[in-house]
Amino acid sequence: MVANTVITLRMDNALKAQVDTVAKELGRSRAWVINKALVDYIEDVEDIEIAKQRMADPKDAVVSLNDAMAQL
């Protein structure tokens, strides 16, 4: 079983209303929406950091968009 931790945060009323709207539309809790948003954001940040490291590595070849699309 995964352990959970309670975290308190402050957000403005407009953002809270947006979170509540999304939660209602998805049939999920406010906590689920916030947790999902954080997980997705952290994954994006990690992906960006990996991309930056690869771009800085002179041994890692850069592929143009056209070449990448041709390989698909």
PQR file of N, CA, C, O and H, with PARSE charges and radii, in Angstrom:
ATOM      1  N   MET A   1       0.838  -1.182   0.000 -0.4000 1.5000
ATOM      2  CA  MET A   1       0.000   0.000   0.000 -0.0000 2.0000
ATOM      3  C   MET A   1       0.882   1.244   0.000  0.5500 1.7000
ATOM      4  O   MET A   1       1.889   1.297   0.705 -0.5500 1.4000
ATOM      5  N   VAL A   2       0.502   2.239  -0.790 -0.4000 1.5000
ATOM      6  CA  VAL A   2       1.257   3.475  -0.889 -0.0000 2.0000
ATOM      7  C   VAL A   2       0.877   4.392   0.267  0.5500 1.7000
ATOM      8  O   VAL A   2      -0.303   4.607   0.546 -0.5500 1.4000
ATOM      9  H   VAL A   2      -0.317   2.195  -1.363  0.4000 1.0000
ATOM     10  N   ALA A   3       1.895   4.928   0.935 -0.4000 1.5000
ATOM     11  CA  ALA A   3       1.634   5.861   2.028 -0.0000 2.0000
ATOM     12  C   ALA A   3       1.277   7.222   1.448  0.5500 1.7000
ATOM     13  O   ALA A   3       1.855   7.642   0.446 -0.5500 1.4000
ATOM     14  H   ALA A   3       2.853   4.754   0.709  0.4000 1.0000
ATOM     15  N   ASN A   4       0.349   7.895   2.058 -0.4000 1.5000
ATOM     16  CA  ASN A   4      -0.065   9.234   1.630 -0.0000 2.0000
ATOM     17  C   ASN A   4       0.320  10.247   2.675  0.5500 1.7000
ATOM     18  O   ASN A   4       0.371   9.943   3.867 -0.5500 1.4000
ATOM     19  H   ASN A   4      -0.121   7.554   2.872  0.4000 1.0000
ATOM     20  N   THR A   5       0.590  11.453   2.224 -0.4000 1.5000
ATOM     21  CA  THR A   5       0.913  12.559   3.100 -0.0000 2.0000
ATOM     22  C   THR A   5      -0.039  13.705   2.799  0.5500 1.7000
ATOM     23  O   THR A   5      -0.350  13.974   1.638 -0.5500 1.4000
ATOM     24  H   THR A   5       0.549  11.700   1.256  0.4000 1.0000
ATOM     25  N   VAL A   6      -0.492  14.364   3.821 -0.4000 1.5000
ATOM     26  CA  VAL A   6      -1.365  15.521   3.649 -0.0000 2.0000
ATOM     27  C   VAL A   6      -0.503  16.766   3.533  0.5500 1.7000
ATOM     28  O   VAL A   6       0.389  16.996   4.350 -0.5500 1.4000
ATOM     29  H   VAL A   6      -0.240  14.146   4.764  0.4000 1.0000
ATOM     30  N   ILE A   7      -0.780  17.570   2.506 -0.4000 1.5000
ATOM     31  CA  ILE A   7      -0.070  18.841   2.301 -0.0000 2.0000
ATOM     32  C   ILE A   7      -1.122  19.934   2.188  0.5500 1.7000
ATOM     33  O   ILE A   7      -2.134  19.767   1.508 -0.5500 1.4000
ATOM     34  H   ILE A   7      -1.505  17.383   1.843  0.4000 1.0000
ATOM     35  N   THR A   8      -0.879  21.033   2.848 -0.4000 1.5000
ATOM     36  CA  THR A   8      -1.770  22.178   2.772 -0.0000 2.0000
ATOM     37  C   THR A   8      -1.144  23.209   1.848  0.5500 1.7000
ATOM     38  O   THR A   8       0.054  23.477   1.930 -0.5500 1.4000
ATOM     39  H   THR A   8      -0.057  21.168   3.401  0.4000 1.0000
ATOM     40  N   LEU A   9      -1.955  23.788   0.967 -0.4000 1.5000
ATOM     41  CA  LEU A   9      -1.434  24.834   0.095 -0.0000 2.0000
ATOM     42  C   LEU A   9      -2.442  25.956  -0.024  0.5500 1.7000
ATOM     43  O   LEU A   9      -3.634  25.788   0.235 -0.5500 1.4000
ATOM     44  H   LEU A   9      -2.929  23.570   0.900  0.4000 1.0000
ATOM     45  N   ARG A  10      -1.928  27.105  -0.424 -0.4000 1.5000
ATOM     46  CA  ARG A  10      -2.793  28.262  -0.634 -0.0000 2.0000
ATOM     47  C   ARG A  10      -2.877  28.521  -2.124  0.5500 1.7000
ATOM     48  O   ARG A  10      -1.877  28.456  -2.839 -0.5500 1.4000
ATOM     49  H   ARG A  10      -0.960  27.242  -0.635  0.4000 1.0000
ATOM     50  N   MET A  11      -4.095  28.818  -2.588 -0.4000 1.5000
ATOM     51  CA  MET A  11      -4.281  29.199  -3.988 -0.0000 2.0000
ATOM     52  C   MET A  11      -5.382  30.242  -4.037  0.5500 1.7000
ATOM     53  O   MET A  11      -6.238  30.314  -3.155 -0.5500 1.4000
ATOM     54  H   MET A  11      -4.907  28.871  -2.007  0.4000 1.0000
ATOM     55  N   ASP A  12      -5.341  31.048  -5.089 -0.4000 1.5000
ATOM     56  CA  ASP A  12      -6.370  32.082  -5.174 -0.0000 2.0000
ATOM     57  C   ASP A  12      -7.722  31.453  -5.528  0.5500 1.7000
ATOM     58  O   ASP A  12      -7.793  30.320  -6.005 -0.5500 1.4000
ATOM     59  H   ASP A  12      -4.646  30.990  -5.805  0.4000 1.0000
ATOM     60  N   ASN A  13      -8.766  32.200  -5.288 -0.4000 1.5000
ATOM     61  CA  ASN A  13     -10.124  31.671  -5.460 -0.0000 2.0000
ATOM     62  C   ASN A  13     -10.416  31.275  -6.902  0.5500 1.7000
ATOM     63  O   ASN A  13     -11.136  30.306  -7.141 -0.5500 1.4000
ATOM     64  H   ASN A  13      -8.708  33.120  -4.900  0.4000 1.0000
ATOM     65  N   ALA A  14      -9.869  32.009  -7.862 -0.4000 1.5000
ATOM     66  CA  ALA A  14     -10.116  31.700  -9.270 -0.0000 2.0000
ATOM     67  C   ALA A  14      -9.522  30.333  -9.634  0.5500 1.7000
ATOM     68  O   ALA A  14     -10.159  29.541 -10.328 -0.5500 1.4000
ATOM     69  H   ALA A  14      -9.285  32.797  -7.668  0.4000 1.0000
ATOM     70  N   LEU A  15      -8.305  30.063  -9.163 -0.4000 1.5000
ATOM     71  CA  LEU A  15      -7.677  28.775  -9.442 -0.0000 2.0000
ATOM     72  C   LEU A  15      -8.448  27.647  -8.756  0.5500 1.7000
ATOM     73  O   LEU A  15      -8.649  26.583  -9.342 -0.5500 1.4000
ATOM     74  H   LEU A  15      -7.787  30.707  -8.599  0.4000 1.0000
ATOM     75  N   LYS A  16      -8.873  27.878  -7.531 -0.4000 1.5000
ATOM     76  CA  LYS A  16      -9.662  26.873  -6.806 -0.0000 2.0000
ATOM     77  C   LYS A  16     -10.946  26.565  -7.569  0.5500 1.7000
ATOM     78  O   LYS A  16     -11.353  25.407  -7.665 -0.5500 1.4000
ATOM     79  H   LYS A  16      -8.710  28.742  -7.055  0.4000 1.0000
ATOM     80  N   ALA A  17     -11.570  27.582  -8.102 -0.4000 1.5000
ATOM     81  CA  ALA A  17     -12.795  27.378  -8.875 -0.0000 2.0000
ATOM     82  C   ALA A  17     -12.514  26.550 -10.125  0.5500 1.7000
ATOM     83  O   ALA A  17     -13.315  25.692 -10.495 -0.5500 1.4000
ATOM     84  H   ALA A  17     -11.240  28.522  -8.025  0.4000 1.0000
ATOM     85  N   GLN A  18     -11.377  26.804 -10.776 -0.4000 1.5000
ATOM     86  CA  GLN A  18     -11.008  26.023 -11.952 -0.0000 2.0000
ATOM     87  C   GLN A  18     -10.768  24.555 -11.581  0.5500 1.7000
ATOM     88  O   GLN A  18     -11.221  23.646 -12.275 -0.5500 1.4000
ATOM     89  H   GLN A  18     -10.726  27.501 -10.475  0.4000 1.0000
ATOM     90  N   VAL A  19     -10.061  24.346 -10.496 -0.4000 1.5000
ATOM     91  CA  VAL A  19      -9.798  22.971 -10.039 -0.0000 2.0000
ATOM     92  C   VAL A  19     -11.121  22.279  -9.723  0.5500 1.7000
ATOM     93  O   VAL A  19     -11.327  21.128 -10.107 -0.5500 1.4000
ATOM     94  H   VAL A  19      -9.692  25.085  -9.931  0.4000 1.0000
ATOM     95  N   ASP A  20     -12.004  22.965  -9.037 -0.4000 1.5000
ATOM     96  CA  ASP A  20     -13.296  22.369  -8.688 -0.0000 2.0000
ATOM     97  C   ASP A  20     -14.123  22.049  -9.929  0.5500 1.7000
ATOM     98  O   ASP A  20     -14.810  21.028  -9.971 -0.5500 1.4000
ATOM     99  H   ASP A  20     -11.836  23.900  -8.725  0.4000 1.0000
ATOM    100  N   THR A  21     -14.063  22.919 -10.944 -0.4000 1.5000
ATOM    101  CA  THR A  21     -14.789  22.666 -12.189 -0.0000 2.0000
ATOM    102  C   THR A  21     -14.260  21.422 -12.883  0.5500 1.7000
ATOM    103  O   THR A  21     -15.034  20.574 -13.326 -0.5500 1.4000
ATOM    104  H   THR A  21     -13.505  23.749 -10.910  0.4000 1.0000
ATOM    105  N   VAL A  22     -12.941  21.315 -12.977 -0.4000 1.5000
ATOM    106  CA  VAL A  22     -12.327  20.138 -13.609 -0.0000 2.0000
ATOM    107  C   VAL A  22     -12.672  18.886 -12.825  0.5500 1.7000
ATOM    108  O   VAL A  22     -13.010  17.861 -13.417 -0.5500 1.4000
ATOM    109  H   VAL A  22     -12.312  22.004 -12.617  0.4000 1.0000
ATOM    110  N   ALA A  23     -12.593  18.953 -11.505 -0.4000 1.5000
ATOM    111  CA  ALA A  23     -12.912  17.797 -10.666 -0.0000 2.0000
ATOM    112  C   ALA A  23     -14.348  17.343 -10.901  0.5500 1.7000
ATOM    113  O   ALA A  23     -14.618  16.148 -11.028 -0.5500 1.4000
ATOM    114  H   ALA A  23     -12.318  19.786 -11.025  0.4000 1.0000
ATOM    115  N   LYS A  24     -15.251  18.290 -10.957 -0.4000 1.5000
ATOM    116  CA  LYS A  24     -16.664  17.953 -11.175 -0.0000 2.0000
ATOM    117  C   LYS A  24     -16.860  17.328 -12.554  0.5500 1.7000
ATOM    118  O   LYS A  24     -17.569  16.331 -12.689 -0.5500 1.4000
ATOM    119  H   LYS A  24     -15.032  19.260 -10.854  0.4000 1.0000
ATOM    120  N   GLU A  25     -16.234  17.911 -13.579 -0.4000 1.5000
ATOM    121  CA  GLU A  25     -16.370  17.383 -14.943 -0.0000 2.0000
ATOM    122  C   GLU A  25     -15.825  15.961 -15.055  0.5500 1.7000
ATOM    123  O   GLU A  25     -16.372  15.135 -15.785 -0.5500 1.4000
ATOM    124  H   GLU A  25     -15.659  18.722 -13.470  0.4000 1.0000
ATOM    125  N   LEU A  26     -14.753  15.684 -14.332 -0.4000 1.5000
ATOM    126  CA  LEU A  26     -14.131  14.357 -14.388 -0.0000 2.0000
ATOM    127  C   LEU A  26     -14.734  13.366 -13.401  0.5500 1.7000
ATOM    128  O   LEU A  26     -14.471  12.166 -13.475 -0.5500 1.4000
ATOM    129  H   LEU A  26     -14.308  16.355 -13.739  0.4000 1.0000
ATOM    130  N   GLY A  27     -15.537  13.869 -12.485 -0.4000 1.5000
ATOM    131  CA  GLY A  27     -16.094  12.995 -11.447 -0.0000 2.0000
ATOM    132  C   GLY A  27     -15.028  12.558 -10.457  0.5500 1.7000
ATOM    133  O   GLY A  27     -15.084  11.454  -9.915 -0.5500 1.4000
ATOM    134  H   GLY A  27     -15.750  14.844 -12.425  0.4000 1.0000
ATOM    135  N   ARG A  28     -14.066  13.423 -10.228 -0.4000 1.5000
ATOM    136  CA  ARG A  28     -12.946  13.132  -9.328 -0.0000 2.0000
ATOM    137  C   ARG A  28     -12.927  14.160  -8.202  0.5500 1.7000
ATOM    138  O   ARG A  28     -13.646  15.158  -8.234 -0.5500 1.4000
ATOM    139  H   ARG A  28     -14.020  14.320 -10.667  0.4000 1.0000
ATOM    140  N   SER A  29     -12.095  13.894  -7.218 -0.4000 1.5000
ATOM    141  CA  SER A  29     -11.966  14.839  -6.106 -0.0000 2.0000
ATOM    142  C   SER A  29     -11.000  15.960  -6.472  0.5500 1.7000
ATOM    143  O   SER A  29     -10.203  15.838  -7.402 -0.5500 1.4000
ATOM    144  H   SER A  29     -11.510  13.083  -7.191  0.4000 1.0000
ATOM    145  N   ARG A  30     -11.089  17.039  -5.729 -0.4000 1.5000
ATOM    146  CA  ARG A  30     -10.149  18.156  -5.887 -0.0000 2.0000
ATOM    147  C   ARG A  30      -8.718  17.659  -5.663  0.5500 1.7000
ATOM    148  O   ARG A  30      -7.806  18.032  -6.401 -0.5500 1.4000
ATOM    149  H   ARG A  30     -11.737  17.138  -4.974  0.4000 1.0000
ATOM    150  N   ALA A  31      -8.525  16.823  -4.650 -0.4000 1.5000
ATOM    151  CA  ALA A  31      -7.187  16.292  -4.348 -0.0000 2.0000
ATOM    152  C   ALA A  31      -6.644  15.485  -5.519  0.5500 1.7000
ATOM    153  O   ALA A  31      -5.457  15.575  -5.830 -0.5500 1.4000
ATOM    154  H   ALA A  31      -9.266  16.520  -4.050  0.4000 1.0000
ATOM    155  N   TRP A  32      -7.499  14.694  -6.178 -0.4000 1.5000
ATOM    156  CA  TRP A  32      -7.058  13.892  -7.315 -0.0000 2.0000
ATOM    157  C   TRP A  32      -6.576  14.784  -8.448  0.5500 1.7000
ATOM    158  O   TRP A  32      -5.533  14.525  -9.048 -0.5500 1.4000
ATOM    159  H   TRP A  32      -8.463  14.621  -5.926  0.4000 1.0000
ATOM    160  N   VAL A  33      -7.342  15.844  -8.745 -0.4000 1.5000
ATOM    161  CA  VAL A  33      -6.983  16.765  -9.831 -0.0000 2.0000
ATOM    162  C   VAL A  33      -5.649  17.445  -9.538  0.5500 1.7000
ATOM    163  O   VAL A  33      -4.795  17.532 -10.421 -0.5500 1.4000
ATOM    164  H   VAL A  33      -8.189  16.054  -8.258  0.4000 1.0000
ATOM    165  N   ILE A  34      -5.461  17.923  -8.325 -0.4000 1.5000
ATOM    166  CA  ILE A  34      -4.209  18.602  -7.960 -0.0000 2.0000
ATOM    167  C   ILE A  34      -3.050  17.622  -8.011  0.5500 1.7000
ATOM    168  O   ILE A  34      -1.985  17.957  -8.530 -0.5500 1.4000
ATOM    169  H   ILE A  34      -6.155  17.853  -7.608  0.4000 1.0000
ATOM    170  N   ASN A  35      -3.234  16.422  -7.486 -0.4000 1.5000
ATOM    171  CA  ASN A  35      -2.179  15.409  -7.510 -0.0000 2.0000
ATOM    172  C   ASN A  35      -1.794  15.054  -8.949  0.5500 1.7000
ATOM    173  O   ASN A  35      -0.610  14.963  -9.271 -0.5500 1.4000
ATOM    174  H   ASN A  35      -4.099  16.150  -7.065  0.4000 1.0000
ATOM    175  N   LYS A  36      -2.796  14.853  -9.813 -0.4000 1.5000
ATOM    176  CA  LYS A  36      -2.550  14.521 -11.219 -0.0000 2.0000
ATOM    177  C   LYS A  36      -1.795  15.650 -11.908  0.5500 1.7000
ATOM    178  O   LYS A  36      -0.869  15.396 -12.679 -0.5500 1.4000
ATOM    179  H   LYS A  36      -3.759  14.926  -9.552  0.4000 1.0000
ATOM    180  N   ALA A  37      -2.179  16.890 -11.639 -0.4000 1.5000
ATOM    181  CA  ALA A  37      -1.505  18.041 -12.244 -0.0000 2.0000
ATOM    182  C   ALA A  37      -0.037  18.100 -11.815  0.5500 1.7000
ATOM    183  O   ALA A  37       0.839  18.384 -12.633 -0.5500 1.4000
ATOM    184  H   ALA A  37      -2.930  17.097 -11.013  0.4000 1.0000
ATOM    185  N   LEU A  38       0.228  17.836 -10.551 -0.4000 1.5000
ATOM    186  CA  LEU A  38       1.605  17.858 -10.057 -0.0000 2.0000
ATOM    187  C   LEU A  38       2.438  16.730 -10.659  0.5500 1.7000
ATOM    188  O   LEU A  38       3.583  16.947 -11.057 -0.5500 1.4000
ATOM    189  H   LEU A  38      -0.483  17.606  -9.887  0.4000 1.0000
ATOM    190  N   VAL A  39       1.871  15.532 -10.727 -0.4000 1.5000
ATOM    191  CA  VAL A  39       2.592  14.401 -11.321 -0.0000 2.0000
ATOM    192  C   VAL A  39       2.945  14.707 -12.772  0.5500 1.7000
ATOM    193  O   VAL A  39       4.083  14.499 -13.193 -0.5500 1.4000
ATOM    194  H   VAL A  39       0.941  15.356 -10.404  0.4000 1.0000
ATOM    195  N   ASP A  40       1.967  15.202 -13.540 -0.4000 1.5000
ATOM    196  CA  ASP A  40       2.214  15.513 -14.954 -0.0000 2.0000
ATOM    197  C   ASP A  40       3.258  16.621 -15.106  0.5500 1.7000
ATOM    198  O   ASP A  40       4.120  16.542 -15.981 -0.5500 1.4000
ATOM    199  H   ASP A  40       1.043  15.371 -13.198  0.4000 1.0000
ATOM    200  N   TYR A  41       3.186  17.652 -14.260 -0.4000 1.5000
ATOM    201  CA  TYR A  41       4.137  18.756 -14.324 -0.0000 2.0000
ATOM    202  C   TYR A  41       5.557  18.262 -14.025  0.5500 1.7000
ATOM    203  O   TYR A  41       6.503  18.619 -14.727 -0.5500 1.4000
ATOM    204  H   TYR A  41       2.485  17.717 -13.549  0.4000 1.0000
ATOM    205  N   ILE A  42       5.697  17.456 -12.998 -0.4000 1.5000
ATOM    206  CA  ILE A  42       7.024  16.952 -12.629 -0.0000 2.0000
ATOM    207  C   ILE A  42       7.594  16.079 -13.743  0.5500 1.7000
ATOM    208  O   ILE A  42       8.787  16.157 -14.038 -0.5500 1.4000
ATOM    209  H   ILE A  42       4.928  17.166 -12.428  0.4000 1.0000
ATOM    210  N   GLU A  43       6.758  15.251 -14.364 -0.4000 1.5000
ATOM    211  CA  GLU A  43       7.222  14.441 -15.496 -0.0000 2.0000
ATOM    212  C   GLU A  43       7.694  15.329 -16.646  0.5500 1.7000
ATOM    213  O   GLU A  43       8.715  15.044 -17.273 -0.5500 1.4000
ATOM    214  H   GLU A  43       5.789  15.188 -14.124  0.4000 1.0000
ATOM    215  N   ASP A  44       6.959  16.398 -16.922 -0.4000 1.5000
ATOM    216  CA  ASP A  44       7.360  17.332 -17.993 -0.0000 2.0000
ATOM    217  C   ASP A  44       8.694  17.990 -17.681  0.5500 1.7000
ATOM    218  O   ASP A  44       9.555  18.090 -18.555 -0.5500 1.4000
ATOM    219  H   ASP A  44       6.131  16.629 -16.413  0.4000 1.0000
ATOM    220  N   VAL A  45       8.874  18.439 -16.442 -0.4000 1.5000
ATOM    221  CA  VAL A  45      10.131  19.079 -16.045 -0.0000 2.0000
ATOM    222  C   VAL A  45      11.290  18.092 -16.180  0.5500 1.7000
ATOM    223  O   VAL A  45      12.362  18.456 -16.663 -0.5500 1.4000
ATOM    224  H   VAL A  45       8.175  18.358 -15.732  0.4000 1.0000
ATOM    225  N   GLU A  46      11.081  16.863 -15.763 -0.4000 1.5000
ATOM    226  CA  GLU A  46      12.135  15.847 -15.882 -0.0000 2.0000
ATOM    227  C   GLU A  46      12.471  15.594 -17.349  0.5500 1.7000
ATOM    228  O   GLU A  46      13.645  15.469 -17.699 -0.5500 1.4000
ATOM    229  H   GLU A  46      10.210  16.567 -15.371  0.4000 1.0000
ATOM    230  N   ASP A  47      11.454  15.517 -18.212 -0.4000 1.5000
ATOM    231  CA  ASP A  47      11.694  15.310 -19.644 -0.0000 2.0000
ATOM    232  C   ASP A  47      12.480  16.469 -20.249  0.5500 1.7000
ATOM    233  O   ASP A  47      13.374  16.255 -21.067 -0.5500 1.4000
ATOM    234  H   ASP A  47      10.501  15.619 -17.928  0.4000 1.0000
ATOM    235  N   ILE A  48      12.152  17.682 -19.852 -0.4000 1.5000
ATOM    236  CA  ILE A  48      12.864  18.860 -20.351 -0.0000 2.0000
ATOM    237  C   ILE A  48      14.328  18.826 -19.921  0.5500 1.7000
ATOM    238  O   ILE A  48      15.219  19.138 -20.713 -0.5500 1.4000
ATOM    239  H   ILE A  48      11.426  17.856 -19.187  0.4000 1.0000
ATOM    240  N   GLU A  49      14.573  18.454 -18.685 -0.4000 1.5000
ATOM    241  CA  GLU A  49      15.956  18.378 -18.197 -0.0000 2.0000
ATOM    242  C   GLU A  49      16.755  17.319 -18.948  0.5500 1.7000
ATOM    243  O   GLU A  49      17.923  17.537 -19.270 -0.5500 1.4000
ATOM    244  H   GLU A  49      13.850  18.201 -18.042  0.4000 1.0000
ATOM    245  N   ILE A  50      16.136  16.178 -19.227 -0.4000 1.5000
ATOM    246  CA  ILE A  50      16.809  15.134 -20.003 -0.0000 2.0000
ATOM    247  C   ILE A  50      17.132  15.650 -21.398  0.5500 1.7000
ATOM    248  O   ILE A  50      18.229  15.421 -21.908 -0.5500 1.4000
ATOM    249  H   ILE A  50      15.188  16.001 -18.965  0.4000 1.0000
ATOM    250  N   ALA A  51      16.182  16.347 -22.016 -0.4000 1.5000
ATOM    251  CA  ALA A  51      16.407  16.903 -23.356 -0.0000 2.0000
ATOM    252  C   ALA A  51      17.549  17.915 -23.337  0.5500 1.7000
ATOM    253  O   ALA A  51      18.387  17.915 -24.238 -0.5500 1.4000
ATOM    254  H   ALA A  51      15.291  16.533 -21.601  0.4000 1.0000
ATOM    255  N   LYS A  52      17.593  18.770 -22.328 -0.4000 1.5000
ATOM    256  CA  LYS A  52      18.678  19.755 -22.221 -0.0000 2.0000
ATOM    257  C   LYS A  52      20.033  19.061 -22.100  0.5500 1.7000
ATOM    258  O   LYS A  52      21.004  19.466 -22.740 -0.5500 1.4000
ATOM    259  H   LYS A  52      16.913  18.770 -21.596  0.4000 1.0000
ATOM    260  N   GLN A  53      20.093  18.021 -21.282 -0.4000 1.5000
ATOM    261  CA  GLN A  53      21.349  17.286 -21.109 -0.0000 2.0000
ATOM    262  C   GLN A  53      21.786  16.646 -22.419  0.5500 1.7000
ATOM    263  O   GLN A  53      22.965  16.678 -22.769 -0.5500 1.4000
ATOM    264  H   GLN A  53      19.305  17.692 -20.762  0.4000 1.0000
ATOM    265  N   ARG A  54      20.845  16.071 -23.131 -0.4000 1.5000
ATOM    266  CA  ARG A  54      21.183  15.425 -24.406 -0.0000 2.0000
ATOM    267  C   ARG A  54      21.637  16.446 -25.440  0.5500 1.7000
ATOM    268  O   ARG A  54      22.563  16.186 -26.208 -0.5500 1.4000
ATOM    269  H   ARG A  54      19.886  16.045 -22.847  0.4000 1.0000
ATOM    270  N   MET A  55      20.987  17.608 -25.462 -0.4000 1.5000
ATOM    271  CA  MET A  55      21.372  18.643 -26.422 -0.0000 2.0000
ATOM    272  C   MET A  55      22.757  19.197 -26.111  0.5500 1.7000
ATOM    273  O   MET A  55      23.471  19.631 -27.014 -0.5500 1.4000
ATOM    274  H   MET A  55      20.234  17.819 -24.838  0.4000 1.0000
ATOM    275  N   ALA A  56      23.134  19.181 -24.845 -0.4000 1.5000
ATOM    276  CA  ALA A  56      24.442  19.693 -24.449 -0.0000 2.0000
ATOM    277  C   ALA A  56      25.551  18.672 -24.679  0.5500 1.7000
ATOM    278  O   ALA A  56      26.730  19.023 -24.638 -0.5500 1.4000
ATOM    279  H   ALA A  56      22.553  18.828 -24.111  0.4000 1.0000
ATOM    280  N   ASP A  57      25.190  17.416 -24.919 -0.4000 1.5000
ATOM    281  CA  ASP A  57      26.166  16.354 -25.122 -0.0000 2.0000
ATOM    282  C   ASP A  57      26.599  16.334 -26.587  0.5500 1.7000
ATOM    283  O   ASP A  57      25.799  15.998 -27.460 -0.5500 1.4000
ATOM    284  H   ASP A  57      24.232  17.131 -24.952  0.4000 1.0000
ATOM    285  N   PRO A  58      27.858  16.691 -26.869 -0.5600 1.5000
ATOM    286  CA  PRO A  58      28.302  16.745 -28.266  0.2800 2.0000
ATOM    287  C   PRO A  58      28.338  15.369 -28.930  0.5500 1.7000
ATOM    288  O   PRO A  58      28.359  15.280 -30.157 -0.5500 1.4000
ATOM    289  N   LYS A  59      28.344  14.311 -28.146 -0.4000 1.5000
ATOM    290  CA  LYS A  59      28.353  12.956 -28.705 -0.0000 2.0000
ATOM    291  C   LYS A  59      26.949  12.475 -29.084  0.5500 1.7000
ATOM    292  O   LYS A  59      26.806  11.466 -29.775 -0.5500 1.4000
ATOM    293  H   LYS A  59      28.327  14.384 -27.148  0.4000 1.0000
ATOM    294  N   ASP A  60      25.923  13.184 -28.638 -0.4000 1.5000
ATOM    295  CA  ASP A  60      24.547  12.797 -28.922 -0.0000 2.0000
ATOM    296  C   ASP A  60      24.079  13.556 -30.168  0.5500 1.7000
ATOM    297  O   ASP A  60      23.955  14.781 -30.145 -0.5500 1.4000
ATOM    298  H   ASP A  60      26.039  14.004 -28.077  0.4000 1.0000
ATOM    299  N   ALA A  61      23.826  12.832 -31.237 -0.4000 1.5000
ATOM    300  CA  ALA A  61      23.457  13.460 -32.509 -0.0000 2.0000
ATOM    301  C   ALA A  61      22.106  14.153 -32.410  0.5500 1.7000
ATOM    302  O   ALA A  61      21.172  13.651 -31.785 -0.5500 1.4000
ATOM    303  H   ALA A  61      23.927  11.837 -31.255  0.4000 1.0000
ATOM    304  N   VAL A  62      22.024  15.322 -33.045 -0.4000 1.5000
ATOM    305  CA  VAL A  62      20.772  16.062 -33.119 -0.0000 2.0000
ATOM    306  C   VAL A  62      20.089  15.676 -34.424  0.5500 1.7000
ATOM    307  O   VAL A  62      20.722  15.666 -35.480 -0.5500 1.4000
ATOM    308  H   VAL A  62      22.783  15.730 -33.553  0.4000 1.0000
ATOM    309  N   VAL A  63      18.797  15.356 -34.353 -0.4000 1.5000
ATOM    310  CA  VAL A  63      18.027  14.958 -35.524 -0.0000 2.0000
ATOM    311  C   VAL A  63      17.036  16.076 -35.837  0.5500 1.7000
ATOM    312  O   VAL A  63      16.329  16.561 -34.953 -0.5500 1.4000
ATOM    313  H   VAL A  63      18.283  15.364 -33.495  0.4000 1.0000
ATOM    314  N   SER A  64      16.994  16.479 -37.112 -0.4000 1.5000
ATOM    315  CA  SER A  64      16.067  17.550 -37.493 -0.0000 2.0000
ATOM    316  C   SER A  64      14.635  17.028 -37.423  0.5500 1.7000
ATOM    317  O   SER A  64      14.397  15.820 -37.443 -0.5500 1.4000
ATOM    318  H   SER A  64      17.568  16.086 -37.830  0.4000 1.0000
ATOM    319  N   LEU A  65      13.691  17.954 -37.343 -0.4000 1.5000
ATOM    320  CA  LEU A  65      12.282  17.579 -37.308 -0.0000 2.0000
ATOM    321  C   LEU A  65      11.913  16.800 -38.568  0.5500 1.7000
ATOM    322  O   LEU A  65      11.212  15.791 -38.491 -0.5500 1.4000
ATOM    323  H   LEU A  65      13.883  18.935 -37.327  0.4000 1.0000
ATOM    324  N   ASN A  66      12.377  17.260 -39.717 -0.4000 1.5000
ATOM    325  CA  ASN A  66      12.064  16.577 -40.980 -0.0000 2.0000
ATOM    326  C   ASN A  66      12.585  15.136 -40.967  0.5500 1.7000
ATOM    327  O   ASN A  66      11.886  14.221 -41.400 -0.5500 1.4000
ATOM    328  H   ASN A  66      12.946  18.080 -39.780  0.4000 1.0000
ATOM    329  N   ASP A  67      13.797  14.937 -40.477 -0.4000 1.5000
ATOM    330  CA  ASP A  67      14.358  13.579 -40.401 -0.0000 2.0000
ATOM    331  C   ASP A  67      13.582  12.711 -39.427  0.5500 1.7000
ATOM    332  O   ASP A  67      13.336  11.535 -39.692 -0.5500 1.4000
ATOM    333  H   ASP A  67      14.365  15.681 -40.125  0.4000 1.0000
ATOM    334  N   ALA A  68      13.200  13.292 -38.305 -0.4000 1.5000
ATOM    335  CA  ALA A  68      12.426  12.536 -37.318 -0.0000 2.0000
ATOM    336  C   ALA A  68      11.062  12.144 -37.894  0.5500 1.7000
ATOM    337  O   ALA A  68      10.612  11.013 -37.710 -0.5500 1.4000
ATOM    338  H   ALA A  68      13.400  14.248 -38.090  0.4000 1.0000
ATOM    339  N   MET A  69      10.406  13.075 -38.590 -0.4000 1.5000
ATOM    340  CA  MET A  69       9.112  12.779 -39.183 -0.0000 2.0000
ATOM    341  C   MET A  69       9.224  11.709 -40.268  0.5500 1.7000
ATOM    342  O   MET A  69       8.331  10.877 -40.427 -0.5500 1.4000
ATOM    343  H   MET A  69      10.772  13.993 -38.740  0.4000 1.0000
ATOM    344  N   ALA A  70      10.328  11.739 -41.009 -0.4000 1.5000
ATOM    345  CA  ALA A  70      10.539  10.748 -42.063 -0.0000 2.0000
ATOM    346  C   ALA A  70      10.706   9.352 -41.482  0.5500 1.7000
ATOM    347  O   ALA A  70      10.356   8.361 -42.123 -0.5500 1.4000
ATOM    348  H   ALA A  70      11.054  12.414 -40.880  0.4000 1.0000
ATOM    349  N   GLN A  71      11.241   9.273 -40.269 -0.4000 1.5000
ATOM    350  CA  GLN A  71      11.452   7.974 -39.631 -0.0000 2.0000
ATOM    351  C   GLN A  71      10.165   7.403 -39.055  0.5500 1.7000
ATOM    352  O   GLN A  71      10.099   6.216 -38.735 -0.5500 1.4000
ATOM    353  H   GLN A  71      11.525  10.078 -39.748  0.4000 1.0000
ATOM    354  N   LEU A  72       9.149   8.235 -38.922 -0.4000 1.5000
ATOM    355  CA  LEU A  72       7.859   7.756 -38.397 -0.0000 2.0000
ATOM    356  C   LEU A  72       7.116   7.149 -39.505  0.5500 1.7000
ATOM    357  O   LEU A  72       5.998   6.673 -39.312 -0.5500 1.4000
ATOM    358  H   LEU A  72       9.202   9.199 -39.181  0.4000 1.0000
TER
END
